[in-house]
Amino acid sequence: MRRTALRLLAALEGLSAENIALIVTAGLVLGTFPVYGCPTLLCVLAAFALRVNFPALQLVNQLSSPLQIALLVPLARLGSRIFGAPAATPVTGKLALAALNAVAGWFCACVPFGFLLYFLLLYALRRRQEGCSNKLGNPV
């Protein structure tokens, strides 16, 4: 895990605040997609569509894989509440229904969170860059 995080820092070095915020946000949001194997495919498509650093996006996706597993049941329960159906989780044996519920829960919870995370990261990274340039005596 530490080695992956160090690779991510190296991949993000020299990128703009917008690109870093987009890579981290897209990697986390797409990395928590509740269907196994799909986050990798979604990250490939996002890297081409958004024109961001694919290895960095894939590293964030890899780091967020424990979140994908941890959020599977809560997202399935949220999706069942959205559809008004009884809770179907992978444990109950209704895997297809649980996956559909989890995708609906992911879309309603993680996608809005992604927009919020992007703007918060962008603000924080821009402030950090401004602080670094002020310490160096450069005009803002």
C-alpha positions in Angstrom: 0.0 0.0 0.0 2.8 2.4 0.9 4.6 1.6 -2.4 1.5 2.3 -4.4 1.0 5.6 -2.5 4.6 6.6 -3.3 4.0 5.8 -7.0 0.9 7.9 -7.0 2.8 10.9 -5.5 5.5 10.5 -8.2 2.8 10.3 -11.0 1.1 13.4 -9.7 4.3 15.4 -9.5 4.3 18.4 -11.8 0.6 18.3 -12.6 -1.8 21.2 -12.2 -4.2 21.5 -9.3 -7.1 20.9 -11.7 -5.6 17.6 -13.0 -4.7 16.4 -9.5 -8.2 17.1 -8.2 -9.8 15.4 -11.2 -7.5 12.3 -11.0 -8.1 11.8 -7.3 -11.9 12.4 -7.5 -12.4 10.3 -10.6 -10.3 7.5 -9.1 -12.1 7.5 -5.8 -15.6 7.7 -7.3 -15.1 5.2 -10.1 -13.0 3.0 -7.8 -16.0 2.5 -5.5 -18.3 1.4 -8.3 -20.0 -1.7 -6.7 -19.5 -4.2 -9.5 -16.2 -6.1 -9.4 -14.0 -5.4 -12.4 -15.9 -2.4 -13.7 -13.9 0.3 -11.9 -10.9 -0.5 -14.0 -12.8 -0.3 -17.3 -14.5 2.9 -16.1 -11.1 4.4 -15.3 -9.8 3.5 -18.7 -12.7 5.3 -20.3 -12.5 8.3 -18.0 -8.7 8.7 -18.6 -9.4 9.0 -22.4 -12.5 11.1 -22.0 -11.0 13.5 -19.4 -7.4 13.4 -20.9 -5.8 12.8 -17.6 -2.8 10.7 -16.5 -4.0 7.1 -16.8 -1.4 5.5 -14.5 -2.2 8.0 -11.8 -5.9 7.4 -12.2 -5.4 3.6 -12.0 -3.3 4.0 -8.9 -6.1 5.9 -7.1 -8.5 3.3 -8.3 -6.3 0.6 -6.8 -6.0 2.4 -3.5 -9.8 2.8 -3.3 -10.5 -0.9 -3.8 -11.0 -1.6 -0.1 -13.7 1.1 -0.1 -15.4 -0.7 -2.9 -15.7 -3.8 -0.8 -16.7 -1.9 2.4 -19.4 0.1 0.6 -21.0 -2.8 -1.2 -23.7 -3.6 1.4 -24.5 0.0 2.4 -24.9 1.0 -1.2 -27.1 -2.0 -1.9 -29.3 -1.0 1.1 -29.4 2.6 -0.1 -30.5 1.4 -3.6 -33.2 -0.8 -2.1 -34.6 2.2 -0.2 -34.5 4.2 -3.4 -36.4 1.5 -5.3 -38.7 0.9 -2.4 -37.9 -2.8 -2.5 -36.9 -5.1 0.3 -33.2 -5.1 1.0 -31.3 -7.5 -1.2 -27.7 -8.0 -0.4 -25.2 -10.5 -1.7 -25.7 -12.4 1.5 -29.5 -13.1 0.7 -28.6 -14.8 -2.6 -30.2 -12.3 -4.9 -27.0 -11.1 -6.5 -28.3 -9.4 -9.6 -30.9 -7.4 -7.6 -28.3 -6.5 -5.0 -25.9 -5.3 -7.8 -28.6 -3.2 -9.3 -29.5 -1.7 -6.0 -25.8 -1.1 -5.2 -25.3 0.7 -8.6 -28.4 2.9 -7.9 -27.0 3.7 -4.4 -23.6 4.4 -5.8 -25.0 6.8 -8.4 -27.1 8.7 -5.8 -24.4 8.9 -3.1 -20.9 8.7 -4.7 -21.4 10.8 -7.8 -22.7 13.9 -5.8 -19.9 13.3 -3.3 -17.4 13.3 -6.2 -18.5 16.8 -7.3 -18.1 18.1 -3.8 -14.8 16.4 -3.4 -13.5 17.8 -6.7 -14.3 21.4 -5.7 -12.9 21.0 -2.2 -9.7 19.4 -3.5 -9.3 22.1 -6.1 -9.7 24.8 -3.6 -7.2 23.2 -1.2 -4.6 22.5 -3.9 -4.9 26.1 -5.3 -4.5 27.5 -1.8 -1.5 25.3 -1.2 0.1 26.4 -4.5 -0.5 30.1 -3.6 1.0 29.5 -0.2 4.1 27.9 -1.7 4.6 30.7 -4.3 4.1 33.4 -1.5 6.8 31.7 0.6 9.2 31.8 -2.3 8.6 35.6 -2.8 6.9 35.2 -6.1 4.0 37.5 -6.8 0.6 35.8 -7.0 
